[in-house]
Amino acid sequence: MRKLAALDRLRRSCRNWIQVAALRAHCRRSVEVRFRSGPTLRLTDRSQLPAALNGETWNLALLAEFCRPLTIENGGLSFRYRGRHIRFESGRVRESYIVLKEQFVDELYRWLDVRGCEVLDIGGSIGDSAVYFALNGARRVLVLEPYPGSFSVLRANVAANQLGDVITPLCAGGGRDGSMTVSADTASISAELRESTRGVEVPTYSLEALLKLGQWADAVARIDCEGGEYPLLLEARRGIAAVSPIFY
């Protein structure tokens, strides 16, 4: 099903999708990708394809086709998702267009019904997943992002989409109870949580502590915190991790 979905995205986003599909299937050595939204991308060797799939041109072309109309201005993206106009700032967060394509084109969590649920979202980045869950019916989303650079963008995106009554942003990390100093300059969609000699001190929470922050009836959790999953789950008090409804 994933391969069929990927082929459908090629068909809808590329004018010469058959040639692009042939490149992916090792049947061609080069191709000029012609996106329906206008841009072109020359691939002279199939080895360039993985980088292209994670590149700005490719991902913005998919957003332009599947979430039209797409507007890029003042460092932000505006597009429509299921009939609703939404806007995302990117700030200094590198490659934010990748996670936006993953959430609103690929819909990574389409299989999960969050209607009426509480969601614990650990590793919030720019708020893409939190906004996705809120727009798909979550009752409440508690989203953690430890890096202040990314957190400021996350909070701005919650406000820009008028979802403050559903999404509660928390500048904190998951793992063990305590705190740590993190870089104030780090702003990335995939930054591992690391101690820094200089920066800003932020709290960190164990899974048990996080579960005390809400009732968590009919709840799910998204945990994508670049390595922080291990202490969060492996050091959880016996029984906590087993009964907590968690997905990745």
Secondary structure as GFF3:
##gff-version 3
##sequence-region A 1 248
A	DSSP	alpha_helix	2	13	.	.	.	ID=ss1
A	DSSP	alpha_helix	17	24	.	.	.	ID=ss2
A	DSSP	beta_strand	31	34	.	.	.	ID=ss3
A	DSSP	beta_strand	40	43	.	.	.	ID=ss4
A	DSSP	three_ten_helix	46	48	.	.	.	ID=ss5
A	DSSP	alpha_helix	49	53	.	.	.	ID=ss6
A	DSSP	alpha_helix	56	66	.	.	.	ID=ss7
A	DSSP	beta_strand	71	73	.	.	.	ID=ss8
A	DSSP	beta_strand	76	81	.	.	.	ID=ss9
A	DSSP	beta_strand	84	89	.	.	.	ID=ss10
A	DSSP	alpha_helix	96	101	.	.	.	ID=ss11
A	DSSP	pi_helix	102	106	.	.	.	ID=ss12
A	DSSP	beta_strand	118	122	.	.	.	ID=ss13
A	DSSP	alpha_helix	128	135	.	.	.	ID=ss14
A	DSSP	beta_strand	140	144	.	.	.	ID=ss15
A	DSSP	alpha_helix	148	160	.	.	.	ID=ss16
A	DSSP	beta_strand	167	170	.	.	.	ID=ss17
A	DSSP	beta_strand	173	174	.	.	.	ID=ss18
A	DSSP	beta_strand	178	182	.	.	.	ID=ss19
A	DSSP	beta_strand	200	205	.	.	.	ID=ss20
A	DSSP	alpha_helix	207	211	.	.	.	ID=ss21
A	DSSP	beta_strand	219	223	.	.	.	ID=ss22
A	DSSP	alpha_helix	229	234	.	.	.	ID=ss23
A	DSSP	alpha_helix	240	243	.	.	.	ID=ss24
###
